[in-house]
């Protein structure tokens, strides 16, 4: 599944691959698409997250990984990197809110 959404007038791409026993997701965009955090949920439901220095993308990667695992009970890997130059707290809240909406839509489509 490939999806592009617009947040704060910039594209954010979501690439999701669902296999027989696992889900892999890449979420990247804004002013600078990158990898800022990677969250992994194993078969037992334990989550491991690596957040790279100076990044806060784990807010997105952890929620996506946890919710996808809860629904499908398979290992999940989510890499996230959304960056906006000079973003303020209102902008950050907007990004998080829009990513929650996108997650809800993805979960519905994967039924």
C-alpha positions in Angstrom: 0.0 0.0 0.0 1.3 3.4 -0.9 -0.3 6.6 0.2 0.7 10.3 0.2 -1.0 12.8 2.5 -0.4 16.5 2.8 0.5 17.8 6.2 1.3 21.5 6.7 1.3 21.9 2.9 4.0 19.3 2.4 3.8 15.6 1.3 4.3 12.8 3.7 4.6 9.3 2.1 3.4 6.1 3.7 4.7 2.9 2.2 3.3 -0.3 3.8 4.1 -3.9 2.9 2.1 -6.7 4.5 3.6 -10.2 4.2 2.2 -13.5 5.4 3.9 -12.9 8.8 4.9 -9.3 9.2 4.3 -5.7 8.3 6.9 -3.1 7.3 6.1 0.6 7.1 8.1 3.6 6.0 6.7 7.1 6.8 8.7 10.0 5.5 8.2 13.6 4.4 7.7 17.2 5.2 10.6 19.5 4.3 13.1 16.7 4.8 12.3 13.0 4.4 14.6 10.9 6.5 14.7 8.1 9.1 14.5 9.6 12.6 13.2 6.5 14.5 12.6 2.9 14.0 10.2 0.9 16.1 9.9 -2.9 16.1 7.3 -5.1 17.7 8.2 -8.7 18.1 6.0 -11.8 18.1 5.5 -11.5 21.8 4.3 -7.8 21.5 7.4 -6.3 23.0 8.4 -3.0 21.4 11.9 -1.8 20.7 12.6 1.7 19.4 15.8 3.4 18.2 15.5 7.2 18.0 18.4 8.9 16.3 19.9 11.9 18.1 18.0 15.1 17.7 14.8 13.4 16.4 11.3 12.9 17.8 9.9 10.6 15.2 9.3 7.8 17.8 6.0 9.5 18.6 4.8 8.3 15.2 6.7 5.1 14.8 5.8 3.6 18.2 2.1 4.3 17.8 1.9 2.9 14.3 3.9 -0.2 15.3 1.8 -0.9 18.4 -1.6 -0.4 16.7 -0.6 -2.6 13.7 0.6 -5.3 16.1 -2.6 -5.1 18.1 -4.7 -5.6 15.0 -2.7 -8.3 13.2 -0.5 -10.0 15.9 2.5 -10.2 13.6 5.9 -8.6 13.8 5.9 -5.0 12.8 8.7 -2.6 11.7 8.0 1.1 11.3 10.6 3.6 10.2 9.6 7.2 10.5 11.1 10.5 9.5 9.0 13.7 9.2 10.7 17.0 9.4 9.5 20.6 9.1 11.8 23.6 9.3 11.0 25.9 12.2 7.9 24.0 13.3 6.2 25.2 16.5 4.2 23.2 19.1 1.0 23.8 17.2 2.5 22.4 14.0 3.8 19.3 15.9 0.4 18.7 17.3 -1.1 19.0 13.8 1.5 16.4 12.5 0.7 14.0 15.2 -3.1 14.4 14.8 -2.9 13.9 11.0 -0.7 10.8 11.4 -3.3 9.4 13.9 -6.0 9.9 11.3 -3.8 8.3 8.6 -3.2 5.3 10.9 -7.0 4.9 11.5 -7.6 5.0 7.7 -4.8 2.4 7.0 -6.2 0.1 9.7 -9.7 0.2 8.1 -8.3 -0.5 4.6 -6.3 -3.5 5.8 -9.4 -5.3 7.2 
